[in-house]
Amino acid sequence: MNMLVNIDVEDLEKAVCFYTAAFGLHIGRRFGTFGVEMLGNSAPIYLLAKAAGTPAVEALPQLRDYQRHWTPVHLDFVVENIESSVQQAVSAGAPLEKPIMTQNWGKLAPMADPFGHGFCFVQFLGAGYDEIAD
């Protein structure tokens, strides 16, 4: 089984610029004005143009909103140097929502993209998550 990541964005070209600058990704393929495949990570990221105010799914009354929002699913990008990765993402337009936190398993930096989607940078230290595994 393989995994693909799909991210709804309001402005496709702005999203391509951000994901290129913040994460060093590059365009794999374009799908007209509908979407762009971004490569350079362990899973391809598909940026999908979806207008604000459109239904997220037909079964729910929720509409797409690109203000900062919380979701139970977010992306973690595992990096070698969290400080330089944070600086690169901040330079691309991502806010650092809390200072970099150090845990016994590693470092964590909670951030958000320009479309309100939260993500984190993770830098493992020592045995990484094995430090806290039972």
N, C-alpha and C positions, 0 to 999 in steps of 0.2 A: 504494500500500500504506500502511496506517495501522498504528500500533503501540498496543497496550493493555498496561498493566502490571498483573499480578496478584500480590498479596502474601498469602500464607497467614498468618493470625493466630489466636491462641488465644482472644482475647476481642475480639469485634467492636466493642463500644461503647468499650472502652478504646482500640482502634486508631483509631476515628473521632475521639475526643477528641485523641489524640496527633497524627494527621496534620492535623487542623484547626489545632491550636495551634502545631505545629512548622513547618508549611509554608504556612499560610494557605489550605489547600484547603477546599472546601465540598462538602456532599452533593449529588450530582446525582440519583441514584435509589437506592432501597433494594430489595433482593431478599429480602424476608422476613427470616428469621434467617440466611440463607445468605451474604449479601454486601451491600456498599455501594459505589456508584460515587462516587469523589471527583474533583472537577473543580477547575480553577484552575491547572493545569500544562500543559505542551505536549502531554502525553498523559494520558488518564484513568487513574487508579489504581483498581483494583478490590480492595478488602479482602475476603478470602474466609475465612469462619469454618471452621477445620479444627482438630479437637481434637489436642492433643499425644498422641503414642503411636500415632496412626493411620498406616497406610502412606502414604509419600510417593508412590510409584508401585508398581504391582503387580509389575513386573519386577525390582525390587530389594528387598533385605531392610531398607532404611533406613526408620526411622520418623520422623515429625515430632518435632522437638525445638526448643523456643523459648528455649533458653539461647543465649548468644552463640556464633555459629558462623561459619565462613568458607565462602564460596561463590565460585566463579569469576565470578559475575554479580552486580553490585550497581548501585544507582542513583547517579547523580551529578546534583545539583541545581545548575544554573548560576545564580549570584546576583550582584547588583551590589555588595553590601557583605557580605563574608564574616563580619566580626566581629559585626554585628548579627544575621545569620542564625544563626550559632552560638549566640549568646546566647538567641535565641528558641527554638531546638531544645533547648538545655540546660534552659531554664525549663519546657519541655513534658515533660522526662524523658529526653532523649537524652544519653548520655555522650559527651564529646569524648575520643576514644581516643588522640590525639596532639595536641600543640599545632599551631596553624595553621602550615603550612609554605609558604614562598615559594620558587617556582622561577622560572626566566627566562620562563616562559609565563604564570604566574599563581600564585594561592594555592590551597591544598588543605587541607580539614579533614575527617579521617576520623572518622566517628561511627557510632552504631548506634541502631536503634529499640528500643522495649521488648520486642520479640519476637525479638531476636537477629540481625536482618537489618542488615548493614552498609550504609552509604550515605556519600557524601561531598558536601560543599559545594565548589564550584569557583568561583573568581572569576578571570576572564581579565584579564591585564594586557598592555599593548602589543598585539602582533599575536596574542596567545593561542597556540594550538597551532601557528600558522604560525611561531612563534619556533623551533620544534624540528623542523619538517617538512623533509624532503629535497627 
